[in-house]
Each structure stands twice: as structure tokens, then as C-alpha cells.
Amino acid sequence: MNSFDYNILVYLNHLENHSPILMKVILGIYEDSLKLGLFVALIWWAWFDASDRSRLQETREKIVASLIGGMLCVGLVRLMVLTLPFRQRPMSNPSLGLTFPIAAEGWGN
């Protein structure tokens, strides 16, 4: 790990030890199962918003383009994961001596 990344991780780790409120906020956002529901509700609202019929088609085209763009980005990232060399995540490297509150809950790939 380069020194730039290491210094950022040490600083964030320092915050965890001195700001339990901040860590509770981060964990609360991470563990909140309503995140996706809010996102879907906003998309549905934008899709079926009848206040301006003239812009309805344009809005729907933007939503579809955004979703397709997001899926393409996910595919590109997965392709990069398969082709680029492996680099161990900081939370999986015990030699750094850092603690991550989310890592205790289990972090997916």
C-alpha cells in the first residue's frame, strides 16, 4: 500500500477511536435497509410524475439512460476486477493494525 492511501486510512481509523457518534452514523447508514426503497420510490415518482406531461418522455429517457449507464459501469468494473492484478483490501490486511466497524459486520465483494 502506498503512503498516500495508508495516511488516509490511519486518519479515518483515528476518527473511529475518537468519535463514536460518527461511527454510529456511518453504521446506521450502512445497515439501513430502507436505502434501496427510497431510491426506488424516487425513480417511480420521476417515472409517473404527471405534473408536466410535455417533459414526461424526456424524463423517462433520462431514467432509462441512467440505469443502462449504471449497468455498463458495473460490467466495466467487474471486467477490471477480472483482468487487473489482485490487491488486498486494507480491512483484510491485519499487518496495518487498523480497525473498521463495517468489517466486523461482514463486507461483500
Steps between C-alpha positions, in 0.01 A plus 500: 500500500634841413553767763215719372240227551653395831487854641134536407414167662691588817313832522162332453594233751594778744149646458345167591684490831412859592149549359258222590208713383646527149549123490140443610379728220714315243379160623141624504522604135677176407249276676187690394289271285276787384773652280393302197133567568558874499697477175226293332229737628682798348532322165131409502404855591707637211365236261130560576511874581206648310555864591672576168381273218724670244817393683382149593663330199828688555504406869438134423778499241740644759401238757548213253833645379619534860407142585670366186807712572511368856483140380777566247717646776443195720596276208813705434604481865448122508710470183775706665487276808554196281783647293701722736740359762360418843555747782402410854245729662625696801235352727626151410862583582564444873859631477368858468351490851185687394145428612190552290153489660335379179754218462367347822159465337636337186574689181412352161713513186 
